[in-house]
Amino acid sequence: MLMFDHQWRFDSPGPIAPGVIGEFLDLINRISGQGPRKSILEHFKSAFSGAAGLPYHSSSDVSWAASDLERSMDEAAANAPLFIDAFYTACEQLRQRNHDMALPDAARINRILTEHNAGYQLDPPNLVATRTHIPISVPEQAPSLDAQAHELIEAALDASERALAEGKGRQAVQDVLWLLETVSTAFRSAEILDGSIQGRYFNKIIAELKSHGRSNHQDHILQWMMTLHGYLSSPTGGGVRHGVDLRDGIALQINEARLYCNLARSYLTFLIGEHERLSGRSS
């Protein structure tokens, strides 16, 4: 059994890259040619059933064993670390029982994972994530924001990170985009710029902030923020608010979702800092 983050066993960090399934299945078929085919297929089926959290039942014949194995692999594919662990551990168990059997080693498995950009590599006894997501930090406490705002920020950021860990990129971006819109309403206060910010929606509020900008840097940052928000909201862009255009929309990949979440978190940090600055200036 491989060693990796224990939480991955309960909260999937994402599915296995689709191409890996076929590659592993091809290796299993080659392995099964070295001994009793049904017995070997059942061995791997048991491993993948366990990874998928399914009960294991022996198939009636070789044909059913092969199709049941594929079904178990498809179910286990929802959790990449468990999927890789199931295959690697099953191979190692066969190696211990059959010293003369040719089996793929860690280097061969790593080649498949690399070719399909799976995001993991074997370093026995460890499974290592090669594209770990490190979220941009957001201030935990901002004196100019009230307790309710702090609770909303914490809850939305936690929800976004959970969605990323589960491979739900669109939901993760939606949570943090909603938070960006919510925090922007804090500028609609009598204590901020003498209450001159009157817009009710994100783009209007940010546009009014731009009109009060103190530098080209701030002007560009706010414009980039509006551009990101507009793209992610558009049906032909990120499509996280108004649905995805069925003809021209583009599916959001998990690595893209991570980037968008970090961009939104960095803009959120900027807005919180601006709120602090403007609150201090007007007090």
Secondary structure, 3 states (H helix, E strand, C coil): CCECCHHHHCCCCCCCCHHHHHHHHHHHHHHHCCCCHHHHHHHHHHHHHHHHCCCCCCCCCHHHHHHHHHHHHHHHCCCHHHHHHHHHHHHHHHHHHCCCCCCCCHHHHHHHHHHCCCCEEEECCEEEECCCCCCCCCCCCCCCCCHHHHHHHHHHHHHHHHHHHCCCHHHHHHHHHHHHHHHHHHHCCCCCHHHCCCCCCHHHHHHHHHHCCCCHHHHHHHHHHHHHHHHHHCCCCCCCCCCCCCCCCCCCCHHHHHHHHHHHHHHHHHHHHHHHHHHHHHC
